[in-house]
Amino acid sequence: MTTLKIDINEVLVDCQSVWKIFGQNAKAAMEAVVHKGLGKTQVLQDFSCVVGVSDVSLQVRRGEIFCIMGLSGSGKSTLIRLLNKLITPSAGKVLVKGKDLSALSPAQLREVRARHIGMVFQSVALLPNRTVLENTAFGLEVQGVGKAERYQVAERALAKVGLTDWSSRYPSELSGGMQQRVGLARALTADPEIILMDEPFSALDPLIRRQLQDEFRQLTKELGKSAVFITHDLEEAIRIGDRIAIMKDGVIIQVGTAEEIVLNPADDYVAEFVAGISRLHLVKAHSVMTPVAIYTQAFAQCDFSRLTQTSLDADINALIGLTIGANLEPLAVVEQGVVVGIITAKDLLRGVQGIPNDAHATAPFLEPLA
Amino acid sequence: MSIPDFSVQFDAAVDSGLMWLQDNGESFFDAANALLSGVFKGVAWCIGTPPFYVIAVLIGLLGWRMVGARFGVLSMLALLVCAFIGLWFETVSTLALVLTATVLALLVAVPLGVLAGLAPRFDRVVDPCLDLVQTLPPYIYLLPAIALLGYGPATALLATFIVAVPPALRLTALGIRMTPKEFIELGEASGVTGWQMFFKIRLPFAMPSIMAGVNQSLMMAFGMVVIAGIVGSGGLGESIYGAVRTLDIAKSINAALAIVILTMILDRLAQSAAESREGASQ
């Protein structure tokens, strides 16, 4: 999908053991946590402080959409506000493009917020006394960019979200979905590398929401932006995110791709979440196949040439189609012209259940190729 | 046991304090008097010099532009009525007094209100002062003002100014304080400076509240300007006071009619100014 040449290993946002404790005695509570290892409930009892974010470390790389999924009260909104220092961490460091936010002067921090980190809010927060165009140009206006230039850039951003015809309207004339598009256009206008999305689509109805999710993902990938996307909806996280972090009680329980999380949930809490998620489009061939080495070990003479071929990242839905087309014969997974794995109908059924193929589990299912 | 009575000592202290002010601040109060009556006379001259029908037509046109054609015609006719009942000069003088006092009050109230809205500590000091000003009967301001500034429009101006300050100050502070949290976040996340936060985000949200305060101050000023007739404010207030003293019912009703006309016209104009500001935000 990526159209721009970007270094996907470059870390843009680096959170290092970040904590946030709210309350009057936050400082003392933080020290007690560090030195005595106090837990969340104890902090609340002894210091009447609330632990919002607890020892979170994460990296967001260039061009990546990083979703943080959690229910209300999990600390996800606090966490995203730590990334542009709308909230100051109680402990730990947040580095944006290698710069420690807490070491910046107020002017430098404004500069980072204005040029490098855009933000989109659940409430959208469009200024009611300004037109759509003036709202979109707000970031550039703050930076002191001249009127003609900033309106030109804002027009282009509005065009990207499909709102060219609405630029002279006021926000109250727009539907919720359109308002959120303006919010996104406003964040894009200053051309930041990172966009923070704080539950932007939560208040929209399901259809518009799906549409915006797809548009957002496409646009972000096209422009090569990194995004941190907060949501309470796992399906949304799966739809949008390259990687997903699952958060509960201020702690990140698991980080991984949608497939990793669905196939190997870190604990019962995550397992419960992913239970209802359809595997059809999530689980890919590389997770369900039996590596070809295991096959050749068990059955010395194998002829893969007449099997239907598929690729490593074909999803279960596609594989089922192929298997039926091949009369339930196994499929050969091919990478760069070489067969790397075999998928039988049994492997596929396991995949639908969300059970990955590791050699031990599937060994009993091995059968000679006809 | 009888209640100890310190009233004699208290009164003496107040009197001597006032005397001391009079003796030691004479030049200051003379200058203040000259300044206030100078400003008042200037404004009165501007409105009073053109013939009455010119002013009536001008205000009628203003009403037409800001409110509507019907209001414009009605306010022009109403002002002509003021002239035909022989109270044109008094009406103009009252208008000048109200406008001067309100403008002076806003010059003080709006900046202080902004400060009170931004700094809760300052608000805690100002709030009881405003309570005091608003609960004391308005007559109270007239006596010390007379003692210090003498009989005449300067005293009326000062007393009117005092009652006109609190509403605008309070509503300005309220408006500044009430900026929705998500817009403060928007500003911070966009990297605004302190000034930009104030002018681009806080002030636009506070504007309807500030305009309501302006309107309230204007109305308070109208109320006070009649009372200030006692201290020689001139204008309709003094006409009413004179009519009450001589039990001239017809004259008092004429003057009251003129006051009502003037108040209604200014109230509607101020309201529509506030609404047109809000209209831009919809």
Contacts between the chains, C-beta under 8 A, distances in Angstrom:
chain1	res1	chain2	res2	distance
A	84	B	189	5.9
A	86	B	185	6.0
A	86	B	188	5.6
A	86	B	189	6.2
A	109	B	191	7.7
A	110	B	191	3.9
A	110	B	192	7.4
A	110	B	193	6.8
A	111	B	191	6.6
A	112	B	191	7.5
A	113	B	188	7.2
A	113	B	189	5.8
A	113	B	190	6.6
A	113	B	191	3.8
A	114	B	190	6.3
A	114	B	191	3.2
A	115	B	191	7.7
A	117	B	189	7.5
A	118	B	189	7.9
A	119	B	185	7.9
A	119	B	186	7.7
A	119	B	189	4.0
A	119	B	190	7.9
A	121	B	182	5.8
A	121	B	185	6.9
A	121	B	186	6.8
A	123	B	182	4.5
A	125	B	180	7.9
A	125	B	182	4.4
A	125	B	183	5.5
A	125	B	185	7.1
A	125	B	186	4.3
A	127	B	183	7.0
A	127	B	200	7.9
A	127	B	201	7.2
A	127	B	204	6.8
A	128	B	281	4.7
A	128	B	282	7.0
A	129	B	204	4.8
A	129	B	207	7.9
A	129	B	280	5.6
A	129	B	281	3.7
A	138	B	186	8.0
A	138	B	190	6.2
A	138	B	200	7.8
A	139	B	190	5.1
A	139	B	191	7.7
A	141	B	200	7.6
A	142	B	190	5.2
A	142	B	191	6.1
A	142	B	192	5.1
A	142	B	193	8.0
A	142	B	196	5.7
A	142	B	200	7.4
A	143	B	191	7.4
A	170	B	281	7.9
A	170	B	282	6.5
A	172	B	282	5.8
A	190	B	190	7.8
A	196	B	189	7.7
